[in-house]
Amino acid sequence: MEWIHDHLAEGIDCGMKGWLVAFLLQYDERCRSLGIAPLGDRILELLPTGVNESWIWGQLQQFLIRLLAESKDRFRELFFQIAVRDRNALGRQLGPDGAMAHLLIEIKQSGGDSMVEDALASDEQSVRQLGITLFGLMRLDSLSTESMDKWTDNRTAMLIFQVQRDPSFDSNHTRFLFAISPRIENGHDELKSLFSDEMVYQMTNLPESCKGFISRRMEENPENVSETVKAALGRAERYLEKLTPCWRSAINSMDVAGYRHASNVLSARRSREMTRHSEASSPLMGMCRKSYLLYGGDGWRIYSGYGLGGINGTKQYSNSMEIPKFAFIDPEGDDIRRFNAIMMIRQLEREEQLREPAVHDES
């Protein structure tokens, strides 16, 4: 174990990283009993730099779950350090399809609300963004008024700019903004304007999920909806109403001459190319008989060299997804928006750093 301490910083490949994390699970306490510095204190040096090393993240999940059971303070400190090291990879691994999805459940069961609030109050930008991510993944609906009252207007504005910096393609950001709306009511006019503009952007970018979420809140309990949110909802609805005549305009029924024919020709060409490449990929493909799938009415059947197969009934199904409007209409404008958000976060962080010594002097 002392040898591992001495050679840990020399560079370790991915396979060795996973083995060492598994080793930590068994011998971390033994290190403490022998007076050797725990290997868990150097876990950050074993972190993967990519999101595809799922086995290593899985081993790390076991270590963190055990640490969470032993000491929430140590877990919170290490967890936030991991976010600073590689926030994007950590956020993906905590998702439903990630290698650390079970850790998210353990965090929620052990008081995830307080951890989210601690993350949002952090001075580290990556940790604040982790707090927003955890808020969405744990499907939280609110934050404590006591924790939000401790935020300055600058810190609250930083959270809004963090939402702009990392766009979401669902209603998670709208839910987060709605959760901090009570704090907005106590802020200055510039903060209210920034918040209102961002709410309008979210509701017009994804009307079905984001505006639908706010509309449902209005129907369920309008008294719990702040005046700023109500005003933003009105602005979004007026904007979308103005778009209705454009949607019904005759220009949407216009067709490009020759487009349909070119599309059919392209489809047939691709079909021939796929057949040619599949037959060239393996000599066995040329030995297989070709079959054709025939549709008609409410049934389908397969035709091959042996004749027509039996009729099979079709089943109806539907699937839909909402595409973020501004990311497709104006991708450059979306990039400029994120860049401005990054610059504003840096400026507000500098202002907060200059403000803190003055606060201590007054106390």
Secondary structure as the mmCIF struct_conf table of DSSP 4:
data_model
#
loop_
_struct_conf.conf_type_id
_struct_conf.id
_struct_conf.beg_label_comp_id
_struct_conf.beg_label_asym_id
_struct_conf.beg_label_seq_id
_struct_conf.end_label_comp_id
_struct_conf.end_label_asym_id
_struct_conf.end_label_seq_id
HELX_RH_AL_P HELX_RH_AL_P1 GLU A 2 HIS A 7
HELX_RH_3T_P HELX_RH_3T_P1 LEU A 8 GLU A 10
HELX_RH_AL_P HELX_RH_AL_P2 CYS A 14 SER A 33
TURN_TY1_P TURN_TY1_P1 LEU A 34 GLY A 35
HELX_LH_PP_P HELX_LH_PP_P1 ILE A 36 PRO A 38
HELX_RH_3T_P HELX_RH_3T_P2 LEU A 39 LEU A 46
BEND BEND1 THR A 49 VAL A 51
HELX_RH_AL_P HELX_RH_AL_P3 SER A 54 GLU A 70
HELX_RH_AL_P HELX_RH_AL_P4 LYS A 72 GLN A 93
TURN_TY1_P TURN_TY1_P2 LEU A 94 LEU A 94
BEND BEND2 GLY A 95 GLY A 95
TURN_TY1_P TURN_TY1_P3 PRO A 96 ASP A 97
BEND BEND3 GLY A 98 GLY A 98
TURN_TY1_P TURN_TY1_P4 ALA A 99 MET A 100
HELX_RH_AL_P HELX_RH_AL_P5 ALA A 101 GLN A 109
TURN_TY1_P TURN_TY1_P5 SER A 110 GLY A 111
HELX_RH_AL_P HELX_RH_AL_P6 GLY A 112 LEU A 120
TURN_TY1_P TURN_TY1_P6 ALA A 121 ALA A 121
BEND BEND4 ASP A 123 ASP A 123
HELX_RH_AL_P HELX_RH_AL_P7 GLN A 125 LEU A 137
TURN_TY1_P TURN_TY1_P7 MET A 138 ARG A 139
HELX_RH_AL_P HELX_RH_AL_P8 THR A 145 ASP A 149
TURN_TY1_P TURN_TY1_P8 LYS A 150 LYS A 150
HELX_RH_AL_P HELX_RH_AL_P9 ASP A 153 ARG A 165
BEND BEND5 ASP A 166 ASP A 166
BEND BEND6 PHE A 169 SER A 171
HELX_RH_AL_P HELX_RH_AL_P10 ASN A 172 ALA A 179
TURN_TY1_P TURN_TY1_P9 ILE A 180 ILE A 180
HELX_RH_AL_P HELX_RH_AL_P11 SER A 181 ILE A 184
TURN_TY1_P TURN_TY1_P10 GLU A 185 ASN A 186
BEND BEND7 GLY A 187 GLY A 187
HELX_RH_AL_P HELX_RH_AL_P12 ASP A 189 ASN A 205
BEND BEND8 LEU A 206 LEU A 206
HELX_RH_PI_P HELX_RH_PI_P1 PRO A 207 LYS A 211
HELX_RH_AL_P HELX_RH_AL_P13 GLY A 212 GLU A 220
HELX_RH_3T_P HELX_RH_3T_P3 PRO A 222 ASN A 224
BEND BEND9 VAL A 225 VAL A 225
HELX_RH_AL_P HELX_RH_AL_P14 GLU A 227 TRP A 247
TURN_TY1_P TURN_TY1_P11 ARG A 248 ARG A 248
BEND BEND10 SER A 249 SER A 249
HELX_RH_3T_P HELX_RH_3T_P4 ALA A 250 SER A 253
TURN_TY1_P TURN_TY1_P12 ALA A 257 GLY A 258
HELX_RH_AL_P HELX_RH_AL_P15 TYR A 259 SER A 281
TURN_TY1_P TURN_TY1_P13 PRO A 283 LEU A 284
HELX_RH_3T_P HELX_RH_3T_P5 MET A 285 MET A 287
BEND BEND11 CYS A 288 CYS A 288
HELX_LH_PP_P HELX_LH_PP_P2 ARG A 289 LYS A 290
STRN STRN1 TYR A 292 GLY A 296
TURN_TY1_P TURN_TY1_P14 GLY A 297 ASP A 298
STRN STRN2 GLY A 299 SER A 304
TURN_TY1_P TURN_TY1_P15 GLY A 305 TYR A 306
STRN STRN3 GLY A 307 LEU A 308
STRN STRN4 ASN A 312 GLY A 313
HELX_LH_PP_P HELX_LH_PP_P3 GLU A 322 PRO A 324
HELX_RH_AL_P HELX_RH_AL_P16 LYS A 325 ILE A 329
HELX_RH_AL_P HELX_RH_AL_P17 PRO A 331 GLU A 362
#
